[in-house]
Amino acid sequence: MKITTTIVENNKYSQIFVEKDEMQQKKVKDKIELLKKQGHKIAIFVSGNDEILEIIKNIIYIFNNP
């Protein structure tokens, strides 16, 4: 899992890059929930490949804030 965060005009935007298998891990789910609770707008990029930099088979955008 790799996370990048940018702050633009007091809005926090986080991009989370994970492999397909990592999405089921508790630590990944907990980190996503923590960022949402902190008010981040989140984009999750899921790769089905072992090499995460061979970009992205599926893109999931989550725009809801708690």
C-alpha positions in Angstrom: 0.0 0.0 0.0 1.2 3.5 -0.9 -0.6 6.7 0.1 -0.1 10.2 -1.3 -1.9 13.2 0.2 -2.2 16.7 -1.1 -3.8 19.7 0.6 -5.5 22.2 -1.7 -7.2 25.2 -0.2 -7.7 23.4 3.1 -9.1 20.3 1.4 -7.2 17.0 1.9 -7.1 14.6 -1.1 -5.5 11.2 -0.6 -4.7 8.6 -3.3 -4.3 5.0 -2.0 -2.5 2.5 -4.3 -3.1 -1.1 -3.3 -2.8 -4.5 -4.8 -6.1 -6.5 -5.1 -5.1 -8.9 -2.3 -4.2 -6.0 0.0 -7.8 -4.6 -0.1 -8.9 -7.4 2.3 -6.3 -6.7 5.0 -7.6 -5.1 8.2 -4.7 -2.6 8.3 -5.6 -1.3 4.9 -9.4 -1.0 5.7 -8.5 0.7 9.0 -6.2 3.3 7.3 -8.9 4.1 4.7 -11.5 4.6 7.5 -9.1 6.8 9.5 -8.5 9.0 6.5 -12.2 9.3 5.8 -12.8 10.3 9.5 -10.1 12.9 9.2 -12.1 14.5 6.3 -9.9 13.3 3.3 -11.4 12.9 -0.1 -10.1 9.5 -1.2 -9.3 7.8 -4.5 -8.4 4.2 -4.3 -6.4 2.6 -7.2 -6.5 -1.2 -7.2 -4.0 -3.2 -9.2 -4.5 -6.9 -10.0 -0.8 -7.2 -10.8 2.1 -8.0 -8.5 3.9 -4.8 -9.7 1.8 -1.9 -8.4 3.5 0.6 -10.7 2.3 -1.3 -13.8 -0.8 0.8 -13.2 -4.1 0.0 -12.3 -6.7 -2.5 -13.5 -9.6 -1.0 -11.5 -10.2 2.5 -10.2 -12.6 3.1 -7.3 -13.4 6.7 -6.3 -14.9 7.3 -2.9 -16.1 10.8 -2.4 -18.2 10.5 0.8 -16.9 12.1 3.9 -18.2 11.1 7.4 
